[in-house]
Amino acid sequence: MNDLLLLVLYCAILGSGVGFLAGLLGIGGGLIIVPVLSAILLHFDVLPAEQVVIAAIATSLASILFTSTSSALAHHKNGNVPWQVAPWIMSGVALGALVSGFMASFLPEAVVRIIFSVCVVLIALKMLYSSRKTATQSSRTLPNGPILTFFTSITGGLSAMIGIGGGALLVPLLTFFSMDMKKAIGCASACGIVIALFGSLGYISAGSKHFELTQGFAGFVYLPALVGIVSTSWFMAPIGAKSTQYLPVSTIKKIFAALLMVIAANMIVN
């Protein structure tokens, strides 16, 4: 089989798993896409090792643009997107994601890899903790618009830098300020579109001087891998969402948290 077709096939398999987990756990999928796609790009010798992680992050963000759109539409239909505060939040994540997309291209690959690994460990610990904690109602109020924009610009920038949709960071922030969990997830889904869009634009612009479209790249976004991931993740996300009615999600969160720890350790060691 042609190497390019085989790469697309591997990415399609990756997309099916990521799409299912995205629907099941409410994550964007970047936590899985980045390390696995990095390994795939290295295996097929697509580009130099020092550029692999940045290309994987950029491609992950581009794929999240599609899955977040599908998720956000569903949440909007169910009335779970708080549009009265969403513009302030989306402005913040847009600014953070755009700046981060430019900045990440100037950081050494090892630094980006370590930032990703540390964030994965922290998110895994948060996921493990949330699977055991009994929900309690907080009395904190949501900050006013500009302050909220400042906070969310940090989460948007960090999300874009490590190639995730932002839900893993944004949902805990919004629920910390007493926002209803369903509305926080709906808002994070909508913001995932913004993070993915502006983060991708930053990576495309910053990578345009390194790669050309004839090489299969739009900036740092590797298009064959993007096609493979999206071709299956778009259809598997709804299946994952339906599965939450039948599977013990708290147990799956614990398993997934352990998997993230292994992924982080592998990224640091290798």
Secondary structure, DSSP 8 states (H G I E B T S, - for coil): --HHHHHHHHHHHHHHHHHHHHHHH---SHHHHHHHHHHHHHHTT-S-HHHHHHHHHHHHHHHHHHHHHHHHHHHHHTT---TTTHHHHHHHHHHHHHHHHHHHTTS-HHHHHHHHHHHHHHHHHHHHHHTTS-----------HHHHHHHHHHHHHHHHHHT--SHHHHHHHHHHTT--HHHHHHHHHHHHHHHHHHHHHHHHHHHTTT--GGGTEETTEEHHHHHHHHHHHHHHHHHHHHHTTTS-HHHHHHHHHHHHHHHHHHHHH-
